[in-house]
Structure formats: C-alpha cells, structure tokens
Amino acid sequence: MTQDHSHRMDRQDRRIAAEASDWLTRQSGANDAQAIEDFERWIEADPRHLEAYERLARTWDDLGALQHLRPLVSAHTPFASPVRALRIVATALARPSVMVGGAVFAAIAFLAFYFAPGAPRLEPQFATAFAEIEPIELSDGTRVTLGARSGFDVAYTQTDREVVLRSGQAFFEVAHNTARPFIVHAGDVAVRVVGTKFEVSRSQTQTIISVQEGVVVTALSGRSQTLHAGDRLVIDHTGQRFLSPPAMLPVASIQPAHVAAWRQGRLAYDDTPLREVVADLNRYYAPGIELADRATGDIRITASFGSDDVDGFLGDLSSAFPVHVSEDARGRYYLAGRL
C-alpha cells in the first residue's frame, strides 16, 4: 500500500467516524421522517457507515456506567469543549486494532459528564491537505467550501451556530436563521451573520473577511464593524493596529464575483501584498515559498493564474514586479525585493 493511499484511507476513516458521531448526537433529539430517511440513506451508502455507527453507539450506551470516571473531569481538563472529546473517541473507535489509551478514557469521562438534555449537538473537525478543496454541507444546510491546507471545528447549540477556523480559508454560504446566528471565530476575530455568503482567510499574520452577498458584522477587541457585499477587511496581527485597533478599520473593495476565486481553481489578486499571495501559494505548492524580509512582503501584486500553475506565476514574477526569484535543489522558492 502506498503512502498516499494509506493517507487517503486514514482520512476516509476519520471522516466516517466524524459522520457517525454527528448522526449519533442527532439521535438524542426528536427526528422527523426526513431525518430518519436521510439516516437510512447514509447507512446504506457504505457498509463501513453502519459499522462505525454501531461501534460508537455501544460506547455511548456505556457512558451511564462510567460514573467512576467523572473525577477525571476537572477545571484542568484538556477538553475546552466536547467537540474535541467526541472527536478523540470517534477517531479511536474508527481504529479498533489500536489500544485505547488514557486520553480516550478521559474524553469518554468528559462526554459522560457533559451530555444532558438540551446540551449542544456537535459536529467534528474538517480539514484539507495540500491543493485540496472540499465542499462540505453542515447539518443546518449551511454550505462550506474549505480551501487547501485549511481546517475548522463546528459546535451547534439551540441558540447559536459556531465555527472555529483553525487555519487557512473557507467560503461560507450560510443557511438563513434569524433565531440562531452563525458565528465564525478566527483567532481573536469573530464574524457574525444570520444568512449570507462570505470568505474568511486566516494566517499567522492576518485575517481577511470578504463579503460576496449580504451583511456580516465583525468583532475585534470589543469593537464591531459592519461589512456589505463587495467589502474586504484585512486585520493585521503583526503590529500596533492589532494591539489597539482604531474604532473603524479601513475597508477595501472587491468584485463579489472574485470572492474566493480559488473555488474555481483561480488565484486572483488586485494590488495585494506579496505576503498574502505567498500565504495562499503555500497551500498549493508543497516545497514551499519563502520571503526574504518584511519589505519584500509589502510589494503589491496584481495577477490572476490557475492554482495548478504556481511554477508559471513564479517564473514570470521577476519580469513583471521588482522581485528576485531563486529556487533551490528541492524546488523551494525564495523571493527577495530588488531596487
């Protein structure tokens, strides 16, 4: 078995375990005929679905007998929310040949302590690899297109729908529900909507929110800002502006059709700092691209090219912009500004 094939199988097992845990938590509430039909269709789609569901259900049924594990749950528990605990249990049970360790028992104890009538219904983590773009539909009908090398967690309650974007970029088409706002957390930034289409991109140095349709409200350091279709907000995490942001951050314009153009396999930039471009390219180009210094990252770039043509873009970069491009034997590129 090749390493790539093993990686794909491992991801498939994790995905099936995640879906099984989602269906299991749905069973704690009332299900209508459509939900039952959807569940039966999921079971019939793959023999592994029923196996994963039954394995997790057996553990779920045993939770009531695990009262002696509750002392493991304390103020110092590693599980800030049951999303992580349920994911650990589901992933472990997806590999029955692997011995269950203390972390799994602690997770089970946390779930036994946490779950009660009216508790949150949980959905586990989603993640993508290099150059992988994945469409995902959440249980409320919200559609998420997850960009390359990106990941997020989801936790729904009766009053809120919350997503934590761990890294990368995602485009959200939020199912309208005024009674349950949809909130995306990206580090210290929160984006709140009730039903709209927008992109959030998160890196170590900045968070970018681009709105294609509708209205979103961003929150940072206790201050809020409203964005409309065609608005693009860049929040810098590297300087004083992040430590003490002004009441209103500057809002740029973007063509709504250009929001999350990567979904169609295009990477498009209009007067964009090279550091943003490089952050995107490193999601598609495995050997990696490195900037020589901050000044190089400040160079503004306007370009459009296919996400599968990173080499072509870098080959033409020095002829169109004041950037020197070099490549080492491993295929890694180095970019430095030139006078």
Stockholm file with secondary structure:
# STOCKHOLM 1.0

chainA/1-339         MTQDHSHRMDRQDRRIAAEASDWLTRQSGANDAQAIEDFERWIEADPRHLEAYERLARTWDDLGALQHLRPLVSAHTPFASPVRALRIVATALARPSVMVGGAVFAAIAFLAFYFAPGAPRLEPQFATAFAEIEPIELSDGTRVTLGARSGFDVAYTQTDREVVLRSGQAFFEVAHNTARPFIVHAGDVAVRVVGTKFEVSRSQTQTIISVQEGVVVTALSGRSQTLHAGDRLVIDHTGQRFLSPPAMLPVASIQPAHVAAWRQGRLAYDDTPLREVVADLNRYYAPGIELADRATGDIRITASFGSDDVDGFLGDLSSAFPVHVSEDARGRYYLAGRL
#=GR chainA/1-339 SS CCHHHHHHHHHHHHHHHHHHHHHHHHTTSCCCHHHHHHHHHHHHHCHHHHHHHHHHHHHHHHGGGCGGGGGGCSTTCSCSSHHHHHHHHHHHHTCTTSCCCHHHHHHHHHHHHHCCTTCCEEEEEEECCTTCCEEEECTTSCEEEECTTCEEEEEECSSCEEEEEEEEEEEEECCCCTTSCEEEEETTEEEEESSCEEEEEECSSEEEEEEEESEEEEEETTEEEEEETTEEEEEESSSHHHHSCCSSCCEEECCGGGTTGGGGTEEEEEEEEHHHHHHHHTTTCTTCEEESSHHHHHSEEEEEEETTCHHHHHHHHHHHSSEEEEECTTSCEEEEECC
#=GC SS_cons         CCHHHHHHHHHHHHHHHHHHHHHHHHTTSCCCHHHHHHHHHHHHHCHHHHHHHHHHHHHHHHGGGCGGGGGGCSTTCSCSSHHHHHHHHHHHHTCTTSCCCHHHHHHHHHHHHHCCTTCCEEEEEEECCTTCCEEEECTTSCEEEECTTCEEEEEECSSCEEEEEEEEEEEEECCCCTTSCEEEEETTEEEEESSCEEEEEECSSEEEEEEEESEEEEEETTEEEEEETTEEEEEESSSHHHHSCCSSCCEEECCGGGTTGGGGTEEEEEEEEHHHHHHHHTTTCTTCEEESSHHHHHSEEEEEEETTCHHHHHHHHHHHSSEEEEECTTSCEEEEECC
//
